[in-house]
Amino acid sequence: MDINDLRGILTAIIFIAFVGIWVWAWSHRRKEDFDASAALPLEEDTYIESNERENI
C-alpha cells in the first residue's frame, strides 16, 4: 500500500461524508428546523423595531 492508495481511500471517505451531510440537510425531518432558522433574521428585525418604539 503506497501513498496513492491512502489518498484514494481518504477521498472515498470524504465523499461518503459529504453525501451523508447532503442527505441529512435535505431530509424532510429537517425542513421545519431549517424553515425556522431561515425566519430568524426577520423575527430579529421585528424585535428590534418593537423595542425601539418602547424606548421612545
Buried (B, 14 or more C-beta within 10 A) or exposed (E): EEEEEEEEEEEEEEEEEEEEEEEEEEEEEEEEEEEEEEEEEEEEEEEEEEEEEEEE
